[in-house]
């Protein structure tokens, strides 16, 4: 299915499904048929990679008689998405799968998902902020139920900032000045690290700056990965690297963690989900770290750094029941409790549904690791600053690879150009219309 060619106006919109409406639509618990015999429950299959997913399914099963969930753990990332895609094409896909926001349009554009507008569209509109709604709606149709929101945050070493005599920067200009002062105070310390292996961070920073990597014109996809806003971000961080104001380190390698352990980086860019893992990875640094809104370009703003949805793969015979479970997981306190309280490591994921944030916050105890800084309060406020209008494209996986490969060989501006070229080529190769 060529989603864009059939839907001239692609707008990311709200995808919310009210629990009450869906439960009513699917029948109450203990429905019976025949001579007073209880109806056989519908069993749906659910594939995901997040910790706590099994416990969430178990909690749902205890609370429902008419629907039961069978969960299967899969790997995240490209391998997991390949498994889901192959299963859909082979006709044996699960009824529900976890899909990140950035990958959702790619699945929808290839006709690999069921339209959830009727089952979940109303709830998404009612229970999720507009920027989150926008990420799960394409062509006016709801393709998934959101789980978390992930506006960017700045994590910083309070002691290192104090040693250098600098305040927490509110703008990127202030951040660059703080970087110079931190290096001056200790020649072995840099304000942050920067590596070529996280194209999603570059995307989030470009989003914050007002970039529009994808959009539509009429019935065609428009690609703007190397637009002016993105080039501004690329030039900023390229300059920081060339001026030796940031350490050169792979984000996915041990060298970045080694710098943190040794106290050689004074800040890093993350999201709410970063807090929980950080407390476990660096327990001896408790009390030294603080959390603040990400520096901006003059106006309070943020992009999304990660985030997950629940989508129904094409061919499911239990779309309605899968939507009931998806809505329950995202908007029900018992689901949040089951997922987060079962984890070996603390989770600080920020639910996209505002009503669930207090529940999640009550389950996260950093034991004073970040002092008086409340990650849920700070991150929750930043959701309102997410820049509207961002659209993920239908070829994001390949685009990320092209950006990462080019960033390792040249400048960040070169990487954006490579991403632009790769995205345009891939869109045409898939038979989708490309705006010229």
Secondary structure as GFF3:
##gff-version 3
##sequence-region A 1 436
A	DSSP	alpha_helix	3	6	.	.	.	ID=ss1
A	DSSP	alpha_helix	19	25	.	.	.	ID=ss2
A	DSSP	beta_strand	32	33	.	.	.	ID=ss3
A	DSSP	beta_strand	37	38	.	.	.	ID=ss4
A	DSSP	beta_strand	42	48	.	.	.	ID=ss5
A	DSSP	alpha_helix	53	63	.	.	.	ID=ss6
A	DSSP	beta_strand	67	73	.	.	.	ID=ss7
A	DSSP	alpha_helix	77	90	.	.	.	ID=ss8
A	DSSP	beta_strand	96	100	.	.	.	ID=ss9
A	DSSP	alpha_helix	101	109	.	.	.	ID=ss10
A	DSSP	alpha_helix	117	127	.	.	.	ID=ss11
A	DSSP	alpha_helix	130	134	.	.	.	ID=ss12
A	DSSP	beta_strand	137	138	.	.	.	ID=ss13
A	DSSP	beta_strand	141	142	.	.	.	ID=ss14
A	DSSP	beta_strand	145	146	.	.	.	ID=ss15
A	DSSP	beta_strand	148	149	.	.	.	ID=ss16
A	DSSP	beta_strand	153	157	.	.	.	ID=ss17
A	DSSP	alpha_helix	158	164	.	.	.	ID=ss18
A	DSSP	alpha_helix	172	185	.	.	.	ID=ss19
A	DSSP	beta_strand	193	194	.	.	.	ID=ss20
A	DSSP	alpha_helix	199	208	.	.	.	ID=ss21
A	DSSP	beta_strand	214	217	.	.	.	ID=ss22
A	DSSP	beta_strand	220	223	.	.	.	ID=ss23
A	DSSP	alpha_helix	228	242	.	.	.	ID=ss24
A	DSSP	beta_strand	247	248	.	.	.	ID=ss25
A	DSSP	alpha_helix	254	261	.	.	.	ID=ss26
A	DSSP	beta_strand	267	270	.	.	.	ID=ss27
A	DSSP	alpha_helix	273	281	.	.	.	ID=ss28
A	DSSP	three_ten_helix	283	285	.	.	.	ID=ss29
A	DSSP	beta_strand	289	293	.	.	.	ID=ss30
A	DSSP	beta_strand	308	311	.	.	.	ID=ss31
A	DSSP	alpha_helix	319	331	.	.	.	ID=ss32
A	DSSP	alpha_helix	333	341	.	.	.	ID=ss33
A	DSSP	beta_strand	350	351	.	.	.	ID=ss34
A	DSSP	alpha_helix	354	363	.	.	.	ID=ss35
A	DSSP	alpha_helix	375	383	.	.	.	ID=ss36
A	DSSP	alpha_helix	396	407	.	.	.	ID=ss37
A	DSSP	alpha_helix	412	429	.	.	.	ID=ss38
###
